[in-house]
Amino acid sequence: MLHKSLLKNKKIQEENLRHIAIIMDGNGRWSERKGKIRTLGHKEGFKTAKKIVKFAVKRNIKILTLYAFSKENWKRPKIEIMGLMELFFFALKNEINNLNKYNIRLKIIGEKSFFNKKLQNYIYKAEKKTLKNSGLILNIAANYSGRWDIIQATKRIIQAVQKGILDIKKIQEQNFSQYLSTSELSPVDLVIRTGGEKRISNFLLWQIAYSELYFTDILWPDFNQSTFQEAIDYFFTRERRFGRIKK
Ligand code: FPP
């Protein structure tokens, strides 16, 4: 009996927490505190990302979106940007087997045409090689910004209207969402930001209209399975009303 109710509880939890999005902040401070270069913090941050992905699989989360590189990050020192690009290459080259082993589908959102051709090619191949995996969708936001996403959706909507495919009177929240880079993903249930700041920094905007927000001072390289679990526990203390009144 108890076993049955536990299973039911697990199912309810899985249905309510499908999509988690994370702003992985604090890599730079983590390395500076250790007297090391910022790139080392990003490398450590990558190790954390791997652990968190594994935990998300274990917890049966359906979608995990990670903010890896914002459009504004191009303003950082060249050496740091190069370190991050190398890390992306490394990840795309070496992690595909692992993704397949865990049945994870990789998806990259953002303005990919900004990256050099070789990196674009790696992204294309990695997405293709994991396309049929039916487990966790690992959605990496790279050269992404929430405002860019809304603008690119708007441009494509205008094109559809001009071509006569879409009637301007029929544009609603539902079909607008279909033009965003996250069109095939369910809305974000929980946003986690590490590193102490309490802001969204042009991450997903439209998609987090009704998300629960969780902020922690822990720097991303120090984030781990138990702190991730704390964020998940926090989510289940919230009553999501979506504009309705208390039950
Ligand atoms: C923000 O910390 C972090 C980033 C801009 C990069 C995040 C990238 C990774 C964790 C590695 C790549 C991950 C994948 C999944 C390929 P910050 O540098 O702004 O830290 P600070 O606020 O302490 O300076």
Boltz pocket constraint, residues with backbone or C-beta under 6 A from the ligand:
constraints:
  - pocket:
      binder: B
      contacts: [[A, 24], [A, 25], [A, 26], [A, 27], [A, 28], [A, 29], [A, 30], [A, 41], [A, 42], [A, 43], [A, 45], [A, 46], [A, 49], [A, 66], [A, 67], [A, 68], [A, 69], [A, 70], [A, 73], [A, 87], [A, 88], [A, 91], [A, 140], [A, 195], [A, 220]]
      max_distance: 6.0
